[in-house]
Amino acid sequence: MSETVVTFERFNQQLKAKNNPHLFDLTALPPLSLYVHIPWCVRKCPYCDFNSHEIRDSVPERDYLNALFADLEQELPHIWGRKVISVFIGGGTPSVLSPEIINELITGLRSRLAIIPQAEITLEANPGTVDNARFKGYLEAGINRLSLGIQSFNDDFLQSLGRIHGREEAIKAIEMVTLSGFKNFNIDLMFGLPAQTEKQALDDLKIALAYQPPHLSWYQLTIEPNTLFHRRPPPLLPEDDDLWTIQTIGQSYLKESGYLHYEVSAYAKPNQRCRHNVNYWQFGDYIGIGAGAHGKISNAQLGRIIRYSKQRHPQRYLATASTAQVRVDERELTHKEVCLEFMLNALRLHDGFTKSQFMAYTGVAFDKVEPALGEAMAKEWLERIGDHYFPSETGRLFLNDLLALFL
């Protein structure tokens, strides 16, 4: 094909993309990740709005593993030739699965996907479902990053959150992670718990940081719809002023301890950001497999960006995993939706985004967002250095107002 023909086809594609809100001028594809959802947990926490289901008898590990592979094989035609930079096994409680099943899962994923050799492969773990042998088994299976759902080291708070572990199990889990050979791990902590004081919130941070986790997720307890806490809110939740004080004191302590605050609720030591989550926040692509998993896939050839989710209930998922019915809520994004989604994610990052990133990942002309960006800079919620845009300190404080400009 001559260069003239290629240029004409490219011009024609750009023209179509400009005039069609469902077509995008994608000059390149964003990085690709894989999310695997494990829907079971020992007990449903009252604050949790994730797709998780309490284990009644036993987990059908083998059936679910086969369903995951059948699900993945239906996704393969959409991502032929693309490399996977990260894998995240979330839930639910993925650590209810045996190391043997996790080993078969990782082996099966590598045989079907072009997972890069240095890929970050994360498994979420609950301190109430693990022991030293289990951690070692996960490491040998190919998991190279663990995310521990600690939430607090205070037994009273853990009980009020409905967690199945206590302070001792939480501390033992962190110790076992380091002893079993994991170099990369995250600790999940909450603040703003019922009747929690500033000192108690800071005590949780001090205990966590004593183990020098490479990464920390520290976020406020929020009351989400479709949760037990939404139906029966816990008493004595801290007031907004108290939450603000806890947050500012905690952030100062984390900064003094050498942790970079790189996203709204994510903190990391140098070069230890969660690559999987950063790909989400930078509007990267990801395959979603498992009950209730979500995915986003860009197609440069067709100029389309698709979002979808999978059957939520485990039994329904198991019954449809090998059929087209496993995908539900599949839809093409419009230019307006893509602009909003990009900003909703990218502006959570303190580093923000560049003009070239926006155009490459969205396939939308930059003039679509320039008016809102200009208004954000006029309000001093956004700063710009060259073609690099990032939220100001004030913008981070009024993030919802900043994001509303792109609605």
Order of alpha helices (4+ residues) and beta strands (2+ residues): alpha-beta-beta-beta-alpha-beta-alpha-beta-alpha-beta-alpha-alpha-beta-alpha-beta-alpha-alpha-beta-beta-alpha-beta-beta-beta-alpha-beta-alpha-beta-alpha-alpha-beta-beta-alpha-alpha
